[in-house]
Amino acid sequence: MNAPFPAAATPAAPSPDLERLRRLLDSERVKLGVHIRMMNSPGSPVYRQGENIWPAAAILVGSFGATMLVHFYLGAAILAVGAWWWLTKVHPRIVDGVFERTVAFILASEANFEALWTKGVLSFYAKLPDGREVAATRRDDWREFLRRVESEFEGD
């Protein structure tokens, strides 16, 4: 990553743009996209080393230990079951946790949101009442996007 993420800031007064974002997210008129790989990396404000390292380490240590102490086939079986467990149970929980922590981080202050938006970590998607689908990435003005989506739904 180019530059470290800013520390979480607590705003003095809620930003009207963040309040608009909260309303649109709560009403599910806008969907938020998060680049999980960037946010689940060291240096990210929502990265938790333990949830990434310990399960994988336990699988590998168990597999190597079983291979050394018992037999190669047992070690391979433990590795296969561990990989299945990681992919079906642990990884989805990590992805959900990173997403939830990122949403909480960006809604804490506009400075946090701006920092992640300019890094390209966030994106927006909305399906408008007339059926059009629109999206916004870091090249777009996120405030204008939210205003436009909100104005499209005001006729409802």
C-alpha angles and dihedrals in degrees: 000000000000103000133006119263117255120255116261110276127204113218123227091219129011114262115241089224093053090047089053089050091050091051093049093046092047091050089046092233090124126039120207121220120204126192095231096190093056093046094045093059132098110275094036115119091231099044116120113192096196096059090054103038108037100057093047092045091051091052093049096044091048092049095046092044093051090047093051098040103035120007144312093251093057091049091049091048092050090048092050094048090044092052090050090049091048094049097043104034114016104037097051089050090051092049092050091047093050090049093049093046091048092052091049090048096051094044090053093074142351090238090060091049093048092049093054094039092055090048090057095243095124135055137171132222129186135175107212124217092255090057098257117136119216132182137186131204134176092289090062129073103253094198092055090046092054092046091050094049092046092050091050090056097044090088090066 
